[in-house]
Amino acid sequence: MKTQNVKTADEAVPPNAGAAPVSRAALWVGRVLSGLVILFMLFDGAIKLLPWPIVTETMDRMGYGSSESLARSLGAITLVCSVLYAIPPTSILGAILLTGYLGGAMASHVRIGSPLFSHLLFGFYLGVMVWGGLWLRDRKLRALLPLHG
């Protein structure tokens, strides 16, 4: 019986696995994209923590009721995911968690028949910014997911 050679994550993507250095332009575009997402998500989480009347009204229209405790819980989750994304060593974990959060938001909009481009796809747009910004500024992610022309 043959055994397979299983590699650890560090062995699978060595630090200099052929990934070209990130150019200054790509680094700054990635930082700007990520910064916009972080600012938006921090604002979104903060208004849910308070919770502003528009938050509970919108939650009620979406069929979740106008529960302030649910709004606060969603606000805390949003803030934690955003902070994890903002900190470089945990940014990939934060991106994964934000992707799940945004996917849930998109599913909620599908369920109630929200407009496609302004509401339903907004989570998709943010998700593209999350991963695009991270890919542009993170050399290890570029090595893991190379895009060749």
C-alpha positions as CSV (number, residue, x, y, z in Angstrom):
1,M,0.0,0.0,0.0
2,K,1.4,3.4,-1.0
3,T,1.2,6.4,1.3
4,Q,0.6,9.9,-0.1
5,N,3.0,12.7,0.6
6,V,0.8,15.2,2.4
7,K,2.1,18.7,2.7
8,T,1.4,21.3,5.3
9,A,0.0,24.7,4.3
10,D,3.4,26.3,4.5
11,E,4.9,23.6,2.3
12,A,2.1,23.8,-0.2
13,V,2.6,27.6,-0.7
14,P,6.2,28.5,0.1
15,P,6.9,32.1,0.8
16,N,8.5,32.8,-2.6
17,A,6.4,30.4,-4.7
18,G,7.0,32.2,-7.9
19,A,4.7,35.1,-7.0
20,A,6.1,38.3,-8.4
21,P,6.4,41.1,-5.9
22,V,3.3,43.2,-5.5
23,S,3.8,46.4,-7.4
24,R,3.3,49.7,-5.6
25,A,0.2,50.5,-7.8
26,A,-1.4,47.1,-7.1
27,L,-0.6,47.4,-3.4
28,W,-2.3,50.8,-3.2
29,V,-5.3,49.8,-5.3
30,G,-5.7,46.8,-3.0
31,R,-5.4,48.9,0.1
32,V,-8.0,51.4,-1.2
33,L,-10.5,48.6,-2.2
34,S,-10.0,46.9,1.2
35,G,-10.2,50.2,3.0
36,L,-13.5,51.1,1.4
37,V,-15.0,47.7,2.3
38,I,-13.7,48.0,5.9
39,L,-15.1,51.5,6.3
40,F,-18.5,50.4,4.9
41,M,-18.7,47.3,7.0
42,L,-17.6,49.1,10.2
43,F,-20.4,51.7,9.5
44,D,-22.9,48.9,8.8
45,G,-21.9,47.1,12.0
46,A,-22.0,50.3,14.1
47,I,-25.6,51.3,13.0
48,K,-26.7,47.7,13.8
49,L,-25.2,47.9,17.3
50,L,-27.0,51.2,18.1
51,P,-29.6,50.0,16.4
52,W,-30.9,52.9,14.3
53,P,-34.6,52.8,13.4
54,I,-33.8,52.3,9.7
55,V,-32.1,49.0,10.7
56,T,-35.0,47.6,12.6
57,E,-37.5,48.8,9.9
58,T,-35.5,47.1,7.2
59,M,-35.1,43.9,9.1
60,D,-38.9,43.9,9.6
61,R,-39.5,44.4,5.9
62,M,-37.1,41.5,5.2
63,G,-39.1,39.2,7.4
64,Y,-36.8,39.0,10.4
65,G,-38.9,41.2,12.7
66,S,-37.7,44.4,14.3
67,S,-35.7,42.7,17.1
68,E,-33.0,45.0,18.5
69,S,-31.1,42.1,20.0
70,L,-30.9,40.4,16.6
71,A,-29.7,43.7,15.1
72,R,-27.0,44.1,17.8
73,S,-25.9,40.5,17.2
74,L,-25.6,41.0,13.5
75,G,-23.7,44.3,14.2
76,A,-21.2,42.5,16.5
77,I,-20.7,39.7,13.9
78,T,-20.1,42.4,11.2
79,L,-17.6,44.2,13.3
80,V,-15.7,41.1,14.2
81,C,-15.5,39.9,10.6
82,S,-14.4,43.4,9.5
83,V,-11.7,43.7,12.1
84,L,-10.3,40.3,11.2
85,Y,-10.2,41.3,7.6
86,A,-8.4,44.6,8.5
87,I,-5.6,42.9,10.4
88,P,-3.1,41.4,7.9
89,P,-2.3,38.1,9.6
90,T,-6.1,37.3,9.8
91,S,-7.2,39.0,6.6
92,I,-7.9,35.7,4.7
93,L,-10.1,34.4,7.6
94,G,-11.9,37.8,7.7
95,A,-12.5,37.6,3.9
96,I,-13.9,34.1,4.2
97,L,-16.2,35.2,7.1
98,L,-17.3,38.3,5.2
99,T,-18.0,36.2,2.1
100,G,-20.4,34.1,4.2
101,Y,-22.0,37.1,5.8
102,L,-22.5,38.8,2.4
103,G,-23.8,35.5,0.9
104,G,-26.5,35.4,3.7
105,A,-27.5,39.0,2.9
106,M,-27.8,38.1,-0.8
107,A,-29.9,35.1,0.1
108,S,-32.2,37.3,2.2
109,H,-32.7,39.6,-0.8
110,V,-33.4,36.7,-3.1
111,R,-36.1,35.5,-0.7
112,I,-38.0,38.8,-0.7
113,G,-37.5,39.6,-4.4
114,S,-35.3,42.7,-4.0
115,P,-34.2,44.5,-7.2
116,L,-31.3,42.7,-8.8
117,F,-28.6,45.3,-9.4
118,S,-29.2,47.7,-6.5
119,H,-29.9,45.3,-3.7
120,L,-29.3,41.6,-4.5
121,L,-25.9,42.1,-6.2
122,F,-24.6,44.6,-3.7
123,G,-23.3,41.8,-1.6
124,F,-21.6,40.4,-4.7
125,Y,-20.0,43.7,-5.5
126,L,-18.7,44.0,-1.9
127,G,-17.4,40.4,-2.1
128,V,-15.5,41.2,-5.3
129,M,-14.0,44.2,-3.6
130,V,-13.1,42.1,-0.5
131,W,-11.2,39.4,-2.5
132,G,-9.9,41.7,-5.2
133,G,-8.4,44.1,-2.6
134,L,-6.9,41.2,-0.7
135,W,-5.5,39.5,-3.8
136,L,-3.9,42.8,-5.0
137,R,-2.2,43.4,-1.6
138,D,-1.4,39.8,-0.4
139,R,1.5,38.1,-2.1
140,K,0.7,34.7,-0.6
141,L,-2.9,34.8,-1.9
142,R,-1.5,35.7,-5.3
143,A,0.7,32.6,-5.2
144,L,-2.2,30.5,-4.1
145,L,-4.6,31.9,-6.8
146,P,-2.4,33.0,-9.7
147,L,-4.2,34.7,-12.6
148,H,-2.4,34.3,-15.8
149,G,-3.2,36.2,-19.0
